[in-house]
Amino acid sequence: MFVILWEFEVKPGCETAFEFDYGPTGPWVLLFRQDSRYLETRLLRDPFRQQIYLTVDYWSSRESYLQFQETHRDEYRAIDTQCEALTVNERKLGEFIPTS
């Protein structure tokens, strides 16, 4: 398994739209589901800093994630551009492999 962790600071008033776009029926998950090696995405909200969210994307392997990005580059960029309007800041926290 391979995990990618992202942190987002959402613009005030954009929380509902952000939660939809990054949630289980939003465009990111719908795009990812086109690949059988995608496992799931979890959306987390910081209870103390209401504008901060994390996404945790699970893939079967790093190679499958990289192949997906290559194959779906244009769709990925289009959704990313659309979602930029919802955030103040976005940063990739890292790529991880679970130890157990």
Backbone as numpy.savetxt, mean C-alpha at the origin, in Angstrom:
# Nx Ny Nz CAx CAy CAz Cx Cy Cz
7.56 -15.65 2.48 6.72 -14.47 2.48 7.60 -13.23 2.48
7.07 -12.17 1.89 7.77 -10.90 1.77 6.79 -9.78 2.13
7.25 -8.79 2.92 6.38 -7.73 3.43 6.98 -6.37 3.09
6.13 -5.44 2.61 6.54 -4.07 2.35 5.73 -3.18 3.28
6.40 -2.29 3.99 5.76 -1.43 4.97 5.89 0.03 4.54
4.74 0.72 4.42 4.69 2.13 4.03 4.03 2.94 5.13
4.49 4.19 5.30 3.87 5.13 6.24 3.35 6.33 5.45
2.12 6.76 5.79 1.49 7.89 5.12 1.00 8.90 6.15
1.18 10.16 5.84 0.55 11.23 6.60 -0.55 11.78 5.69
-1.79 11.60 6.12 -2.95 11.95 5.30 -3.37 13.39 5.57
-3.74 14.08 4.50 -4.22 15.46 4.63 -5.51 15.48 5.46
-5.66 16.46 6.33 -6.90 16.58 7.09 -8.11 16.64 6.16
-9.13 15.87 6.49 -10.34 15.82 5.68 -10.30 14.77 4.59
-9.15 14.13 4.37 -9.01 13.12 3.31 -9.00 11.69 3.85
-9.27 11.53 5.14 -9.16 10.20 5.76 -10.08 9.17 5.13
-11.33 9.54 4.89 -12.29 8.58 4.33 -11.86 8.13 2.94
-11.47 9.07 2.10 -11.01 8.72 0.75 -9.75 7.87 0.81
-8.83 8.21 1.70 -7.60 7.44 1.83 -7.92 6.01 2.28
-8.76 5.88 3.29 -9.12 4.55 3.78 -9.80 3.71 2.70
-10.57 4.34 1.84 -11.17 3.59 0.73 -10.08 3.16 -0.25
-9.24 4.11 -0.69 -8.24 3.81 -1.72 -7.24 2.75 -1.28
-6.92 2.72 0.01 -5.93 1.77 0.51 -6.56 0.59 1.24
-7.87 0.57 1.30 -8.58 -0.50 1.99 -8.83 -1.72 1.11
-9.58 -2.69 1.62 -9.74 -3.98 0.96 -10.48 -3.97 -0.37
-11.22 -2.90 -0.68 -11.92 -2.83 -1.97 -11.43 -1.65 -2.82
-10.34 -1.04 -2.39 -9.80 0.11 -3.11 -8.96 -0.28 -4.31
-8.55 0.71 -5.08 -7.81 0.44 -6.33 -6.47 -0.26 -6.14
-5.78 0.00 -5.01 -4.49 -0.68 -4.81 -4.70 -2.18 -4.68
-5.61 -2.58 -3.82 -5.83 -4.02 -3.60 -6.39 -4.67 -4.86
-7.27 -3.98 -5.56 -7.81 -4.54 -6.80 -6.70 -4.76 -7.83
-5.76 -3.83 -7.90 -4.63 -4.01 -8.80 -3.76 -5.18 -8.35
-3.41 -5.21 -7.08 -2.55 -6.28 -6.56 -3.17 -7.66 -6.75
-4.50 -7.75 -6.60 -5.18 -9.05 -6.72 -5.10 -9.65 -8.11
-4.66 -8.89 -9.08 -4.47 -9.43 -10.43 -3.34 -10.44 -10.47
-2.52 -10.46 -9.44 -1.38 -11.38 -9.36 -1.64 -12.41 -8.27
-1.57 -13.68 -8.62 -1.86 -14.75 -7.66 -0.82 -14.83 -6.54
0.31 -14.17 -6.71 1.36 -14.22 -5.68 1.19 -13.13 -4.62
0.23 -12.23 -4.83 -0.13 -11.23 -3.82 -0.95 -11.94 -2.74
-0.66 -11.66 -1.48 -1.36 -12.32 -0.39 -2.41 -11.44 0.28
-2.01 -10.24 0.72 -2.98 -9.33 1.34 -2.32 -8.00 1.66
-3.18 -7.01 1.97 -2.73 -5.71 2.46 -3.51 -5.40 3.73
-2.80 -4.92 4.72 -3.44 -4.47 5.96 -3.24 -2.97 6.08
-4.30 -2.26 6.42 -4.26 -0.82 6.61 -4.40 -0.55 8.10
-3.44 0.19 8.66 -3.42 0.48 10.09 -3.43 1.99 10.29
-4.16 2.44 11.33 -4.21 3.86 11.66 -3.65 4.07 13.05
-2.79 5.07 13.20 -2.20 5.39 14.49 -3.28 6.01 15.39
-3.57 5.43 16.56 -4.63 5.96 17.42 -4.26 7.28 18.11
-2.99 7.61 18.12 -2.54 8.82 18.81 -2.23 9.97 17.84
-1.87 9.62 16.63 -1.62 10.61 15.58 -2.59 10.28 14.44
-3.76 10.89 14.48 -4.87 10.50 13.62 -4.60 10.59 12.12
-3.60 11.34 11.70 -3.31 11.49 10.27 -2.30 10.46 9.77
-1.78 9.61 10.66 -0.72 8.66 10.28 -1.32 7.27 10.07
-0.99 6.69 8.94 -1.42 5.34 8.57 -0.21 4.52 8.14
-0.34 3.22 8.28 0.63 2.28 7.73 -0.10 1.32 6.81
0.56 0.93 5.73 0.08 -0.20 4.95 1.13 -1.29 5.05
0.65 -2.51 5.14 1.52 -3.68 5.20 1.08 -4.59 4.05
1.92 -4.68 3.03 1.62 -5.48 1.85 2.36 -6.81 1.94
1.63 -7.89 1.77 2.20 -9.24 1.86 2.22 -9.88 0.47
3.40 -10.36 0.10 3.60 -11.06 -1.17 4.27 -12.40 -0.89
4.17 -13.30 -1.83 4.77 -14.62 -1.62 6.31 -14.54 -1.59
6.89 -13.57 -2.33 8.35 -13.42 -2.34 8.70 -12.02 -2.86
9.91 -11.61 -2.63 10.38 -10.32 -3.15 10.38 -10.34 -4.68
10.78 -11.45 -5.25 10.83 -11.57 -6.71 9.43 -11.40 -7.31
8.42 -11.97 -6.67 7.06 -11.85 -7.21 6.59 -10.39 -7.14
6.94 -9.69 -6.07 6.59 -8.27 -5.94 7.28 -7.45 -7.03
8.57 -7.67 -7.24 9.30 -6.93 -8.26 8.78 -7.22 -9.67
8.45 -8.47 -9.95 7.88 -8.83 -11.25 6.53 -8.15 -11.45
5.73 -8.12 -10.39 4.44 -7.45 -10.47 4.63 -5.97 -10.81
5.54 -5.30 -10.12 5.79 -3.88 -10.37 6.21 -3.65 -11.82
7.03 -4.52 -12.33 7.49 -4.39 -13.71 6.33 -4.57 -14.70
5.54 -5.58 -14.48 4.43 -5.89 -15.38 3.33 -4.84 -15.34
3.08 -4.28 -14.17 1.96 -3.34 -13.98 2.44 -1.91 -13.70
3.57 -1.56 -14.23 4.19 -0.26 -13.98 3.25 0.91 -14.26
2.58 0.90 -15.41 1.73 2.03 -15.79 0.52 2.16 -14.88
-0.13 1.03 -14.56 -1.29 1.07 -13.67 -0.87 1.51 -12.26
0.28 1.03 -11.81 0.81 1.39 -10.49 1.04 2.90 -10.41
1.67 3.45 -11.42 1.95 4.90 -11.45 0.66 5.71 -11.49
-0.31 5.25 -12.25 -1.58 5.98 -12.37 -2.29 6.07 -11.01
-2.36 4.95 -10.30 -3.00 4.95 -8.99 -2.18 5.78 -8.01
-0.88 5.66 -8.06 -0.02 6.43 -7.17 -0.21 7.93 -7.38
-0.29 8.36 -8.62 -0.50 9.77 -8.94 -1.86 10.24 -8.43
-2.88 9.43 -8.61 -4.23 9.76 -8.14 -4.25 9.90 -6.62
-3.56 9.02 -5.90 -3.60 9.00 -4.44 -2.69 10.06 -3.79
-1.76 10.61 -4.54 -0.87 11.64 -3.99 -1.63 12.84 -3.44
-2.79 13.13 -4.01 -3.58 14.28 -3.57 -4.13 14.10 -2.15
-4.10 12.88 -1.64 -4.66 12.59 -0.31 -3.64 12.71 0.82
-2.37 12.81 0.47 -1.33 12.73 1.50 -0.42 13.94 1.53
0.12 14.19 2.71 1.14 15.22 2.90 2.52 14.61 2.71
2.64 13.36 3.16 3.93 12.68 3.14 3.72 11.18 2.98
4.65 10.55 2.31 4.62 9.10 2.10 6.06 8.62 2.15
6.28 7.54 2.88 7.65 6.99 2.86 7.61 5.48 3.07
8.49 4.85 2.35 8.65 3.41 2.47 9.52 3.15 3.69
8.97 2.42 4.66 9.72 2.12 5.88 10.66 0.95 5.70
10.35 0.08 4.77 11.25 -1.03 4.50 10.58 -2.23 3.89
11.41 -3.20 3.58 11.01 -4.49 3.03 11.51 -5.55 4.00
10.64 -6.50 4.33 10.95 -7.44 5.39 10.61 -8.88 5.00
11.32 -9.79 5.62 11.02 -11.21 5.51 10.76 -11.71 6.92
9.56 -12.25 7.17 9.27 -12.75 8.53 10.27 -13.82 8.94
10.60 -13.84 10.24 11.57 -14.79 10.74 10.94 -16.11 11.17
9.64 -16.11 11.32 9.00 -17.39 11.69 7.63 -17.49 11.11
